[in-house]
Amino acid sequence: MGLMALTTVLRFRHLQTVGGSIRILLLLLLCYAILPVTGLFRGDEHWLDELILKAPLWIVPSYLVAIRFNWARNELISAYLAGVTAVVALLSTVNYFMHQTEIDALLLQSKHVPVIGGVHHIYFGVFMAACIWLSVWMVRVGSLRSLWITLAGILFICMHILSSRTGLVALYLSGSILLFDVLRRLNKRMLIGAVAGLVLVPVLAFVASSSLQNKVANSIEDFTAFQTGEDINYKSFAMRAEAWKATTFVWFTHPFSGVGDGGFEPALQEAYTTMNTSLYPENRIGPHNQFLEAGAKYGWFGFILILLFFVMWFVSGRRSIYALTCLVLFGFVFLLESWLERQLGMMGVSLFLLGSILPQESID
């Protein structure tokens, strides 16, 4: 991270040669500047730790712009990222088949398929989805066409076996943007065949994957508990819905100032108690929604900054179908995860954000 910051300083003049990216960088820097300001104002003793933890929020995107990064120009780096993701996915898939009976049973209890290396399963599922669409896009613009087709196939198959619910929904939702661009170029006969294939793919994946079947069964149980008001403990989606209510309660109690990073967790737990939630203490989870968390911590100002981030992404990438695909993918993920609360999330969104919009900009 230190080398990235140093490189950015040494190549500072390149930050002034891009269009929409510099506006996004300034916005991210503003988001980062909130941390010490709110921390000092509230007397939060942990604000410096939070400042260090979230340094990638501005260092990584600044570095990528400074080195003039984009996926097509840096195809080997792109292939390395997608390749490492595919290798981890393959190893995790092999591990799943070695312990299939035990893992399938755990999936019915809102657990997940373990990911080799200890990577958080939701974040890894999102990375797989992003790398699949990166591979599909690179088939069109890259030179290593066979490699990209292979990587896309491996990741697609493994993703349905590993059954990351958030990742799968993000994959199909964002993929609808990319696939629409492909389908509108086909003649009528090819279009009918392609639509039939799109319907059959998820059906065949469901029939072939017992892990996916169990995950779907668990999801139906989750939604049923949420809709009927049954016991929501240990029900993944129902617990998230309760967390969204508690986070919204915190936000609307402090709509303009928020409670800050240091004061958020105590305020959230107090909100659960005030709401008289039926969740056991160990199930009173965090927000799992970046928009709501920003609002609860920093008030309307923080919420609007996150919205502006996506607006600027859209404005900068509106002419690229790949940029719009990434926008929809991460926009959906932000609704289900507090994505910017982990360094892996900050680095991931920086890579796929700037990797999708920089190819359009004049950087010479």
C-alpha positions as CSV (number, residue, x, y, z in Angstrom):
1,M,0.0,0.0,0.0
2,G,2.9,2.3,0.8
3,L,4.5,1.7,-2.7
4,M,1.1,2.5,-4.3
5,A,0.9,5.8,-2.4
6,L,4.6,6.6,-3.4
7,T,4.0,5.8,-7.1
8,T,0.9,8.0,-7.1
9,V,2.9,10.9,-5.7
10,L,5.7,10.4,-8.3
11,R,3.2,10.2,-11.2
12,F,0.9,12.9,-9.8
13,R,0.7,14.8,-13.1
14,H,-1.1,11.8,-14.7
15,L,-4.0,12.3,-12.3
16,Q,-4.7,15.5,-14.2
17,T,-4.9,13.9,-17.6
18,V,-8.2,11.9,-17.1
19,G,-11.8,13.0,-17.3
20,G,-14.4,11.4,-15.1
21,S,-11.9,9.5,-13.0
22,I,-10.5,12.5,-11.3
23,R,-14.0,13.5,-10.1
24,I,-14.5,10.0,-8.7
25,L,-11.1,10.2,-7.0
26,L,-12.0,13.5,-5.4
27,L,-15.3,12.0,-4.2
28,L,-13.6,9.0,-2.6
29,L,-11.0,11.3,-1.0
30,L,-14.0,13.3,0.5
31,C,-15.5,10.0,1.8
32,Y,-12.1,9.2,3.4
33,A,-11.8,12.7,4.9
34,I,-15.0,12.2,6.8
35,L,-13.3,9.7,9.1
36,P,-10.8,12.0,11.0
37,V,-13.3,14.9,11.0
38,T,-16.1,12.9,12.6
39,G,-13.7,11.0,14.8
40,L,-12.1,14.1,16.3
41,F,-15.5,15.9,16.6
42,R,-17.0,13.0,18.5
43,G,-13.9,12.2,20.5
44,D,-13.7,8.7,19.1
45,E,-10.5,7.1,20.2
46,H,-10.5,4.6,17.4
47,W,-10.7,7.0,14.5
48,L,-7.0,6.6,13.6
49,D,-7.4,2.8,13.4
50,E,-10.3,3.3,11.0
51,L,-8.3,5.8,9.0
52,I,-5.5,3.2,8.4
53,L,-8.0,0.4,7.7
54,K,-9.8,2.4,5.0
55,A,-6.7,3.8,3.3
56,P,-7.3,1.7,0.2
57,L,-10.4,3.7,-0.4
58,W,-8.3,6.4,-2.0
59,I,-4.8,4.9,-2.4
60,V,-5.8,2.1,-4.7
61,P,-7.9,4.1,-7.2
62,S,-5.3,6.9,-7.2
63,Y,-2.6,4.4,-8.0
64,L,-4.6,2.8,-10.8
65,V,-5.2,6.2,-12.5
66,A,-1.6,7.3,-12.0
67,I,-0.3,4.2,-13.8
68,R,-2.9,4.5,-16.5
69,F,-4.4,1.1,-15.7
70,N,-7.1,-0.5,-17.8
71,W,-8.0,-4.2,-18.3
72,A,-7.2,-4.3,-22.1
73,R,-3.9,-2.5,-21.8
74,N,-2.8,-4.6,-18.8
75,E,-4.2,-7.9,-20.1
76,L,-1.6,-10.1,-18.3
77,I,-2.5,-8.5,-15.0
78,S,-6.2,-9.0,-15.8
79,A,-5.5,-12.6,-16.6
80,Y,-3.6,-13.1,-13.4
81,L,-6.5,-11.8,-11.3
82,A,-9.1,-13.9,-13.1
83,G,-6.7,-16.9,-13.1
84,V,-6.0,-16.8,-9.4
85,T,-9.8,-16.4,-8.8
86,A,-10.4,-19.5,-11.0
87,V,-7.7,-21.5,-9.2
88,V,-9.2,-20.8,-5.8
89,A,-12.6,-21.6,-7.1
90,L,-11.4,-24.9,-8.5
91,L,-9.7,-25.9,-5.2
92,S,-12.8,-24.9,-3.3
93,T,-14.9,-27.0,-5.6
94,V,-12.6,-30.0,-5.1
95,N,-12.8,-29.5,-1.4
96,Y,-16.6,-29.4,-1.6
97,F,-16.8,-32.7,-3.5
98,M,-14.5,-34.3,-0.9
99,H,-16.9,-33.3,1.9
100,Q,-20.1,-33.0,-0.1
101,T,-22.5,-34.7,2.3
102,E,-21.4,-32.6,5.3
103,I,-21.4,-29.3,3.4
104,D,-24.8,-29.9,1.7
105,A,-26.3,-30.4,5.2
106,L,-24.7,-27.2,6.4
107,L,-26.2,-25.3,3.4
108,L,-29.7,-26.1,4.7
109,Q,-28.7,-24.3,7.9
110,S,-27.8,-21.0,6.2
111,K,-24.1,-21.9,6.1
112,H,-21.8,-21.7,3.1
113,V,-19.4,-23.7,1.0
114,P,-15.9,-23.0,2.5
115,V,-13.5,-21.1,0.2
116,I,-9.9,-22.2,0.2
117,G,-7.6,-19.6,1.7
118,G,-10.2,-18.2,4.2
119,V,-11.6,-15.6,1.8
120,H,-15.1,-14.4,2.9
121,H,-17.5,-16.5,0.8
122,I,-19.7,-13.5,-0.2
123,Y,-16.8,-11.4,-1.3
124,F,-15.4,-14.3,-3.2
125,G,-18.7,-14.9,-4.9
126,V,-18.9,-11.3,-6.0
127,F,-15.3,-11.5,-7.3
128,M,-16.1,-14.6,-9.3
129,A,-19.1,-12.8,-10.9
130,A,-17.0,-9.7,-11.7
131,C,-14.2,-11.9,-13.2
132,I,-16.7,-13.8,-15.3
133,W,-17.9,-10.6,-17.0
134,L,-14.3,-9.4,-17.2
135,S,-13.5,-12.6,-19.1
136,V,-16.5,-12.2,-21.4
137,W,-15.5,-8.6,-22.1
138,M,-11.9,-9.5,-22.7
139,V,-12.9,-12.2,-25.2
140,R,-14.1,-9.2,-27.3
141,V,-11.2,-6.8,-26.8
142,G,-8.3,-8.9,-25.6
143,S,-5.7,-11.0,-27.5
144,L,-5.8,-14.1,-25.3
145,R,-9.2,-15.2,-26.5
146,S,-8.9,-18.9,-25.7
147,L,-7.7,-18.2,-22.2
148,W,-10.5,-15.9,-21.4
149,I,-13.1,-18.4,-22.7
150,T,-11.6,-21.1,-20.5
151,L,-11.5,-18.8,-17.4
152,A,-15.1,-17.7,-18.0
153,G,-16.2,-21.3,-18.3
154,I,-14.4,-22.5,-15.2
155,L,-15.6,-19.6,-13.0
156,F,-19.2,-20.0,-14.3
157,I,-19.3,-23.7,-13.4
158,C,-17.6,-23.4,-10.1
159,M,-19.8,-20.5,-9.1
160,H,-22.9,-22.6,-9.3
161,I,-21.3,-25.4,-7.3
162,L,-20.0,-23.0,-4.6
163,S,-23.5,-21.4,-4.6
164,S,-22.8,-17.9,-3.2
165,R,-26.3,-16.6,-3.2
166,T,-25.3,-12.9,-3.4
167,G,-22.8,-13.6,-6.1
168,L,-25.2,-15.6,-8.2
169,V,-28.0,-13.0,-8.1
170,A,-25.4,-10.3,-8.8
171,L,-24.1,-12.3,-11.7
172,Y,-27.5,-12.8,-13.4
173,L,-28.8,-9.3,-12.7
174,S,-25.7,-7.5,-14.0
175,G,-25.3,-10.0,-16.8
176,S,-28.7,-9.0,-18.2
177,I,-27.1,-5.7,-19.2
178,L,-24.2,-7.3,-21.0
179,L,-26.4,-10.0,-22.6
180,F,-28.9,-7.5,-23.8
181,D,-26.2,-5.8,-25.8
182,V,-25.2,-9.2,-27.3
183,L,-28.8,-10.3,-28.1
184,R,-29.8,-7.1,-29.9
185,R,-27.1,-7.8,-32.4
186,L,-28.4,-11.3,-33.3
187,N,-30.8,-12.2,-36.1
188,K,-34.2,-13.6,-35.2
189,R,-33.3,-17.3,-35.4
190,M,-30.1,-16.9,-33.4
191,L,-32.0,-14.7,-30.9
192,I,-34.6,-17.5,-30.2
193,G,-31.8,-20.0,-29.7
194,A,-29.9,-17.6,-27.4
195,V,-33.0,-16.9,-25.3
196,A,-33.7,-20.6,-25.0
197,G,-30.1,-21.2,-23.9
198,L,-30.4,-18.4,-21.2
199,V,-33.5,-20.1,-19.8
200,L,-31.9,-23.6,-19.8
201,V,-28.5,-22.6,-18.2
202,P,-29.8,-21.8,-14.7
203,V,-32.3,-24.7,-14.9
204,L,-29.5,-27.2,-15.8
205,A,-27.2,-25.7,-13.2
206,F,-30.0,-26.2,-10.5
207,V,-30.6,-29.8,-11.6
208,A,-26.9,-30.7,-11.7
209,S,-25.8,-29.0,-8.4
210,S,-27.0,-30.4,-5.1
211,S,-25.3,-27.5,-3.3
212,L,-27.4,-25.1,-5.4
213,Q,-30.6,-27.0,-4.7
214,N,-29.9,-26.9,-1.0
215,K,-29.1,-23.2,-1.1
216,V,-32.3,-22.5,-3.0
217,A,-34.3,-24.6,-0.4
218,N,-32.7,-22.6,2.4
219,S,-33.5,-19.3,0.7
220,I,-37.1,-20.3,0.3
221,E,-37.2,-21.1,4.0
222,D,-35.6,-17.7,4.8
223,F,-38.1,-15.8,2.8
224,T,-41.0,-17.8,4.2
225,A,-39.9,-17.0,7.8
226,F,-39.5,-13.3,6.9
227,Q,-43.0,-13.1,5.3
228,T,-44.9,-15.1,7.9
229,G,-43.2,-13.7,11.0
230,E,-41.9,-17.1,12.1
231,D,-38.7,-17.4,14.2
232,I,-36.1,-15.5,12.2
233,N,-33.1,-16.7,14.2
234,Y,-30.4,-18.3,12.0
235,K,-32.3,-17.3,8.9
236,S,-29.8,-15.4,6.7
237,F,-32.2,-13.1,4.8
238,A,-34.6,-12.6,7.6
239,M,-31.7,-11.5,9.9
240,R,-30.5,-9.1,7.3
241,A,-34.0,-7.5,7.0
242,E,-34.0,-7.1,10.8
243,A,-30.6,-5.5,10.6
244,W,-31.8,-3.1,7.9
245,K,-34.6,-2.0,10.2
246,A,-32.2,-1.5,13.1
247,T,-29.7,0.5,11.0
248,T,-32.5,2.7,9.6
249,F,-33.7,3.3,13.1
250,V,-30.1,4.5,14.0
251,W,-30.0,6.7,10.9
252,F,-33.3,8.3,11.4
253,T,-32.6,8.9,15.1
254,H,-29.5,10.9,14.0
255,P,-30.5,11.9,10.4
256,F,-28.0,14.7,9.9
257,S,-25.0,14.0,12.1
258,G,-25.0,10.2,12.2
259,V,-23.3,8.4,15.0
260,G,-19.8,8.0,13.5
261,D,-17.7,4.9,13.1
262,G,-17.0,4.5,16.8
263,G,-20.5,5.0,18.0
264,F,-22.2,2.9,15.4
265,E,-22.0,-0.6,16.9
266,P,-23.3,0.4,20.4
267,A,-26.1,2.4,18.7
268,L,-27.0,-0.5,16.5
269,Q,-27.3,-2.9,19.4
270,E,-29.3,-0.4,21.3
271,A,-31.7,-0.1,18.3
272,Y,-32.2,-3.8,18.3
273,T,-33.2,-3.6,22.0
274,T,-35.5,-0.6,21.5
275,M,-37.2,-2.5,18.6
276,N,-37.7,-5.4,20.9
277,T,-36.3,-7.7,18.3
278,S,-36.8,-11.5,18.5
279,L,-33.2,-12.1,17.4
280,Y,-30.9,-13.7,19.9
281,P,-27.9,-11.5,20.8
282,E,-25.5,-13.6,18.7
283,N,-27.7,-13.1,15.6
284,R,-27.9,-9.3,15.9
285,I,-25.7,-8.7,12.9
286,G,-24.3,-5.6,11.2
287,P,-26.2,-3.6,8.5
288,H,-25.3,-5.7,5.4
289,N,-26.1,-2.6,3.3
290,Q,-23.5,0.1,2.4
291,F,-26.1,2.8,1.7
292,L,-27.8,2.4,5.1
293,E,-24.5,2.1,7.0
294,A,-23.2,5.3,5.4
295,G,-26.5,7.1,6.4
296,A,-26.3,5.7,10.0
297,K,-22.7,6.7,10.5
298,Y,-22.5,10.0,8.7
299,G,-26.1,11.1,8.2
300,W,-27.6,12.2,4.9
301,F,-24.3,13.6,3.9
302,G,-22.7,10.1,3.9
303,F,-25.7,8.6,2.1
304,I,-25.6,11.2,-0.6
305,L,-21.9,10.6,-1.1
306,I,-22.4,6.9,-1.8
307,L,-25.2,7.8,-4.3
308,L,-23.0,10.3,-6.0
309,F,-20.3,7.7,-6.4
310,F,-22.7,5.6,-8.5
311,V,-24.0,8.6,-10.4
312,M,-20.4,9.6,-11.4
313,W,-19.7,5.9,-12.3
314,F,-22.7,6.0,-14.6
315,V,-21.8,9.3,-16.2
316,S,-18.2,8.3,-16.8
317,G,-19.1,4.8,-18.1
318,R,-22.4,5.3,-19.8
319,R,-21.0,4.6,-23.2
320,S,-19.5,1.3,-22.2
321,I,-21.7,-1.8,-21.8
322,Y,-19.0,-3.4,-19.6
323,A,-18.9,-0.4,-17.3
324,L,-22.7,-0.5,-16.9
325,T,-22.5,-4.2,-16.2
326,C,-20.0,-3.6,-13.4
327,L,-22.2,-0.7,-12.1
328,V,-25.3,-2.9,-11.8
329,L,-23.2,-5.7,-10.2
330,F,-21.7,-3.5,-7.4
331,G,-24.9,-1.4,-7.0
332,F,-26.8,-4.6,-6.2
333,V,-24.0,-5.8,-3.9
334,F,-24.0,-2.5,-2.0
335,L,-27.7,-3.2,-1.2
336,L,-26.8,-6.5,0.4
337,E,-23.4,-6.0,1.9
338,S,-21.4,-3.2,3.6
339,W,-18.9,-3.6,0.8
340,L,-16.6,-0.7,1.7
341,E,-16.1,-1.9,5.3
342,R,-13.4,-4.4,4.3
343,Q,-10.1,-3.7,2.5
344,L,-10.9,-6.5,0.0
345,G,-14.1,-4.8,-0.9
346,M,-12.4,-1.4,-1.4
347,M,-9.7,-2.8,-3.6
348,G,-12.2,-4.9,-5.6
349,V,-14.6,-2.0,-6.4
350,S,-11.5,0.2,-7.3
351,L,-10.2,-2.3,-9.8
352,F,-13.5,-3.0,-11.5
353,L,-14.7,0.6,-11.4
354,L,-11.5,2.1,-13.0
355,G,-10.8,-0.9,-15.1
356,S,-14.2,-0.4,-16.8
357,I,-14.2,3.4,-17.3
358,L,-10.6,4.3,-17.9
359,P,-10.5,2.7,-21.4
360,Q,-13.0,5.3,-22.6
361,E,-11.0,8.3,-21.4
362,S,-8.3,10.3,-23.0
363,I,-5.2,9.6,-21.0
364,D,-2.4,10.6,-23.4
